[in-house]
C-alpha cells in the first residue's frame, strides 16, 4: 500500500469520526426528538459512511473493502428511510415538537 492511499484512507476515517462525534453531541444537546433524529441521521450517513469509505480505500478490493462498500450502500439507503418512518410515527402518535419550533410540515400537510 502506498503512502497516498494510506493518507487518503485515514483522512476519510478522521472526517467520519468528526461527523460521528458531532452527531453524538447533537443527540445529547438538541431539544426534541425530531432534532435529535436529524442529528443522528446525519451522523450515520456522513460519519459512518466516511469511515467505511476510508476502510475501503485502505483495504482495497479485498473482502474487507467490498464488505465496507456494501455496508455503506446499505446505510445510505436505509438510514434516511428509517429516520423518516420514526419521525412520521412519532408525529402520528402525538410526540410534541419543541416549543420554539417554527414550522410543522406534517401538520400543514394534514398527515
Long-range contacts (C-beta under 8 A, 24 or more apart in sequence): 1-58, 1-60, 5-57, 5-58, 6-58, 8-54, 8-57, 9-54, 9-55, 9-56, 9-57, 9-58, 10-54, 10-58, 11-54, 12-50, 12-51, 12-53, 12-54, 12-57, 13-50, 13-51, 13-54, 13-55, 13-58, 15-50, 15-54, 16-46, 16-47, 16-48, 16-49, 16-50, 16-51, 16-52, 16-53, 16-54, 17-47, 17-51, 18-47, 19-43, 19-46, 19-47, 19-50, 20-47, 20-48, 20-51, 22-47, 23-47, 31-98, 31-100, 32-95, 32-96, 32-97, 32-98, 32-101, 33-90, 33-95, 34-87, 34-90, 34-91, 34-95, 34-97, 34-98, 34-101, 35-98, 37-83, 37-86, 37-87, 37-90, 38-83, 40-83, 41-79, 41-80, 41-83, 44-75, 44-79, 45-75, 45-76, 45-79, 45-80, 48-72, 48-75, 49-75, 49-76
